[in-house]
Amino acid sequence: MDGVLFDVEHNAYWHEEWGDRPAAMTEAIDLARRRLAEAPTMVPVFGHRYLPAGRGTFGHPVLSMHQTDIVFYGLDLADYIRREFTWFGIRAQEPKSTVAFWSDFVGTTPSERMCSDNGGRASRP
């Protein structure tokens, strides 16, 4: 959540489903924080690799998440572990987006997610 809020503040990010972006930055961050609280909770697996939280959920792809730069890192947990910690395995199929909100970021570039007048993308330290 902090990475998305960073992009709201420093990189002009705004999710279209949040409606119109408030003009005041504090209001924009407050609204983004409330909307992010509604998104599925993501649980860290290793480093900045995540899976959605929830009992009985399985078969979700592992996502690598840094701010709003989110990409697939495995078809599921087993595929991710094989790829991350061994040199074996060619992806036979592409992962499917299964997590509401967070899957909106997959398959887009950071510049596609930013406003055109951004002037440069900042990155959290």
Secondary structure by P-SEA (a helix, b strand, c coil): caaaaaaaccccccccccccccccaaaaaaaaaaaaaaccbbbbccccbbbbbcccccccccccccccccccccccaaaaaaaaccccccccccccccccccccccccccccccccccccccccc
